[in-house]
Amino acid sequence: MTSFDSVEDLVLVAGATGGVGQLVVGKLLEKGLKVRVLTRNAAKAEEMFNQRVEVAVGDIRQPATLPAATQDISHIISCTGTTAFPSARWEFEQSPNLIEWGITFLNPKSSEAKAKNSPAKVDAQGVSNLVAAAPRNLKRFVFVSSCGIERKNQFPFSVLNAFGVLDAKQKGEESIINSGLPYTIIRPGRLIDGPYTSYDLNTLLKAKTGGKYGVVVGTGDTLSGDTSRIDVANACVESLLHPSSSRKIFEIVNQGQRPPAINWETLFSGLK
Ligand SMILES: NC(=O)c1ccc[n+]([C@@H]2O[C@H](COP(=O)([O-])OP(=O)(O)OC[C@H]3O[C@@H](n4cnc5c(N)ncnc54)[C@H](OP(=O)(O)O)[C@@H]3O)[C@@H](O)[C@H]2O)c1
């Protein structure tokens, strides 16, 4: 059973302060669901969510910070991530000078070693840590991964993976699949719409995806294109509500004409 069947259900959102994560939290609250956010920055989360969520301070790279966050939760939605290419968000031990940035870009392995929040540390090790801390009776682990994992040698994914982001996302997916926990793995294309970092919660929920394009899902990693953060967040939340999304791995992009309402049950149940 994966749908909400108890007033006791509590959803942990990791990466809640990010572009997709903040929309996920907003949509969970809109549906009247209880939310705990895992964040490295409690003040940021409290301001962002008007104190309407439980806040657990933690860092997925640090296993000791996770048990308090995962206690008594029923579902996890993980939207954590860092940049695909070296940036300040990789948290280098020392701020690189211009020459060191040059070396960094020429030598992905050495830059990875010097970075504290690289894809390998967040998307691979961090996700594995979160899986290990999840309650064994978890009803669903929803993971925001990426298109291209099965096409790492093809352009443009070969370029996207120059610093190993797709390798790391794949390891994150494998940790979840091998854990035996019920999961849904969502692989967006290039993210558009947001992040809406200066919005309050009410304004955030009014954000629309341009209204132009429909939602297309597929398996086997053949889809490419843009994906609205709003639809990734919708897919995360709707996954919890539809048992047909359990143990599914799918790509999601925006294409074609947008119908008046997206029928998530039809989309999930049509996946192989
Ligand atoms: N950008 C694209 O085109 C694209 C395409 C496909 C898939 N994706 C994936 O889609 C997901 C969502 O993207 P987004 O744009 O919403 O991401 P985002 O805005 O960069 O948000 C990332 C979130 O991860 C959190 N985080 C980073 N390191 C962490 C750590 N060590 N411990 C705990 N939390 C940590 C950040 O928290 P802080 O506020 O503490 O930093 C932030 O809340 C990401 O997984 C990304 O890899 C992106």
The ligand as an SDF file (V2000), in Angstrom:
LIG
                    3D

 48 52  0  0  0  0  0  0  0  0999 V2000
   19.0010   21.8370  -13.7660 N   0  0  0  0  0  0  0  0  0  0  0  0
   18.6180   20.9410  -14.6510 C   0  0  0  0  0  0  0  0  0  0  0  0
   18.4400   21.2320  -15.8500 O   0  0  0  0  0  0  0  0  0  0  0  0
   18.3540   19.5300  -14.1920 C   0  0  0  0  0  0  0  0  0  0  0  0
   18.0590   18.5550  -15.1430 C   0  0  0  0  0  0  0  0  0  0  0  0
   17.7430   17.2700  -14.6950 C   0  0  0  0  0  0  0  0  0  0  0  0
   17.7340   16.9830  -13.3350 C   0  0  0  0  0  0  0  0  0  0  0  0
   18.0550   17.9580  -12.4390 N   0  0  0  0  0  0  0  0  0  0  0  0
   17.9780   17.6130  -11.0090 C   0  0  0  0  0  0  0  0  0  0  0  0
   16.7570   18.1150  -10.5100 O   0  0  0  0  0  0  0  0  0  0  0  0
   16.8650   18.2780   -9.0870 C   0  0  0  0  0  0  0  0  0  0  0  0
   16.2200   19.5680   -8.6540 C   0  0  0  0  0  0  0  0  0  0  0  0
   16.8130   20.6550   -9.3420 O   0  0  0  0  0  0  0  0  0  0  0  0
   16.6770   22.1330   -8.7410 P   0  0  0  0  0  0  0  0  0  0  0  0
   17.0120   23.0810   -9.8220 O   0  0  0  0  0  0  0  0  0  0  0  0
   15.3970   22.2360   -8.0160 O   0  0  0  0  0  0  0  0  0  0  0  0
   17.8530   22.0670   -7.6730 O   0  0  0  0  0  0  0  0  0  0  0  0
   18.3960   23.2330   -6.7270 P   0  0  0  0  0  0  0  0  0  0  0  0
   17.5410   24.4420   -6.8140 O   0  0  0  0  0  0  0  0  0  0  0  0
   19.8370   23.3360   -7.0200 O   0  0  0  0  0  0  0  0  0  0  0  0
   18.1840   22.6080   -5.2530 O   0  0  0  0  0  0  0  0  0  0  0  0
   19.0330   21.6510   -4.7250 C   0  0  0  0  0  0  0  0  0  0  0  0
   18.6570   21.4040   -3.2770 C   0  0  0  0  0  0  0  0  0  0  0  0
   19.5750   20.4210   -2.7420 O   0  0  0  0  0  0  0  0  0  0  0  0
   19.9800   20.8560   -1.4600 C   0  0  0  0  0  0  0  0  0  0  0  0
   21.3000   20.3110   -1.1320 N   0  0  0  0  0  0  0  0  0  0  0  0
   22.4540   20.4670   -1.8170 C   0  0  0  0  0  0  0  0  0  0  0  0
   23.4570   19.8260   -1.1820 N   0  0  0  0  0  0  0  0  0  0  0  0
   22.9070   19.2540   -0.0770 C   0  0  0  0  0  0  0  0  0  0  0  0
   23.4270   18.4750    0.9810 C   0  0  0  0  0  0  0  0  0  0  0  0
   24.7170   18.1370    1.0290 N   0  0  0  0  0  0  0  0  0  0  0  0
   22.5840   18.0430    1.9720 N   0  0  0  0  0  0  0  0  0  0  0  0
   21.2660   18.3770    1.9340 C   0  0  0  0  0  0  0  0  0  0  0  0
   20.7180   19.1280    0.9470 N   0  0  0  0  0  0  0  0  0  0  0  0
   21.5300   19.5610   -0.0380 C   0  0  0  0  0  0  0  0  0  0  0  0
   20.0140   22.3760   -1.5620 C   0  0  0  0  0  0  0  0  0  0  0  0
   19.9480   22.9040   -0.2570 O   0  0  0  0  0  0  0  0  0  0  0  0
   20.6960   24.2700    0.1750 P   0  0  0  0  0  0  0  0  0  0  0  0
   19.6370   25.3290    0.0910 O   0  0  0  0  0  0  0  0  0  0  0  0
   21.1270   23.9690    1.5850 O   0  0  0  0  0  0  0  0  0  0  0  0
   21.8560   24.4660   -0.7550 O   0  0  0  0  0  0  0  0  0  0  0  0
   18.7540   22.6270   -2.3750 C   0  0  0  0  0  0  0  0  0  0  0  0
   17.6350   22.6520   -1.5230 O   0  0  0  0  0  0  0  0  0  0  0  0
   18.3350   18.1840   -8.7590 C   0  0  0  0  0  0  0  0  0  0  0  0
   18.5630   16.8910   -8.2200 O   0  0  0  0  0  0  0  0  0  0  0  0
   19.0150   18.2590  -10.1040 C   0  0  0  0  0  0  0  0  0  0  0  0
   20.1950   17.5070  -10.1160 O   0  0  0  0  0  0  0  0  0  0  0  0
   18.3670   19.2150  -12.8300 C   0  0  0  0  0  0  0  0  0  0  0  0
  1  2  1  0
  2  3  2  0
  2  4  1  0
  4  5  1  0
  4 48  2  0
  5  6  2  0
  6  7  1  0
  7  8  2  0
  8  9  1  0
  8 48  1  0
  9 10  1  0
  9 46  1  0
 10 11  1  0
 11 12  1  0
 11 44  1  0
 12 13  1  0
 13 14  1  0
 14 15  2  0
 14 16  1  0
 14 17  1  0
 17 18  1  0
 18 19  2  0
 18 20  1  0
 18 21  1  0
 21 22  1  0
 22 23  1  0
 23 24  1  0
 23 42  1  0
 24 25  1  0
 25 26  1  0
 25 36  1  0
 26 27  1  0
 26 35  1  0
 27 28  2  0
 28 29  1  0
 29 30  1  0
 29 35  2  0
 30 31  1  0
 30 32  2  0
 32 33  1  0
 33 34  2  0
 34 35  1  0
 36 37  1  0
 36 42  1  0
 37 38  1  0
 38 39  2  0
 38 40  1  0
 38 41  1  0
 42 43  1  0
 44 45  1  0
 44 46  1  0
 46 47  1  0
M  CHG  2   8   1  16  -1
M  END
$$$$
